[in-house]
Amino acid sequence: MFDSIARAIPLAVPETGDFVPIQNTPESDEVTAVVTAVRDGLAALADPRSAPAMQRYMKSDMPFRGVRTPQRRGLARRITRELPFRDRNTWLQTVLRLWDDATYREERYVAIDLTGHRAVAHWQAPDLLPLYEHLIVTGAWWDFVDEIAINRIGPLLRQHFATVAPVLRHWAHAPDPWKRRAALLSQNASGASTDPALLNDCIEANLDEPSFFLRKAIGWALRQYARTDTRWVEDFVADHPGLSPLSRKEALRRR
């Protein structure tokens, strides 16, 4: 399904939450300019001595340049300022080109950075869920998935709950475990805006899953909500004896 996404611009949220590429547009010179600037910038910031350790820590098949997070984010801000996106399609094509054609892991990090820059905040809408789904499924690791779930999908959920919540409920049952993790973590930064019913549904859909990453996510999601409603979390844990020991430990851990 995802093989045909490379230059597709997602413009609709399907009811199932699965990606449907519906528009292909020619890549512009502006896209090429931004992608080149990102790659050249990362090469200039590269630290070959740090790169192998970063790759080992992340257990990544894709190599690293060795660029630290503050430097990388600074590069993304500078490029967005110097090469502003003319329109939404140019922005989306740039993100997809950086992501799908990445040679180094930092190129994918910058792609995610570009989706969160304040200059593109007005383009955030539920029709970006298929894009974020693509990044989640093809990224398939916690460093990508957690950032997208908490800081991209989470704000969309809070602003467009009626549209986004049904998709996340679908993801919570998806065959892909990273979509499940994204659904579980999507409210981690919601605080008092957390919807307990959605949190409950996403967790209950994954109670029997043996995956470490899902069990850890369940506990983390509960612990985050405990900062807002400790009693709800304590009651949930008490009412669900089937919670894994890891999920239970994480849920009740106090920082």
Secondary structure, 3 states (H helix, E strand, C coil): CHHHCCCECCCCCCCCCCCCCCCECCCCHHHHHHHHHHHHHHHHHCCCCCHHHHHHHHCCCCCCCCCCHHHHHHHHHHHHHHCCCCCHHHHHHHHHHHHHCCCCHHHHHHHHHHHHCHHHHHHCCHHHHHHHHHHHHHHCCHHHHHHHHHHHHHHHHHHCHHHHHHHHHHHCCCCCHHHHHHHHHCCCCCHHHCCHHHHHHHHHCCCCCCCHHHHHHHHHHHHHHHCCCHHHHHHHHHHCCCCCHHHHHHHHCCC
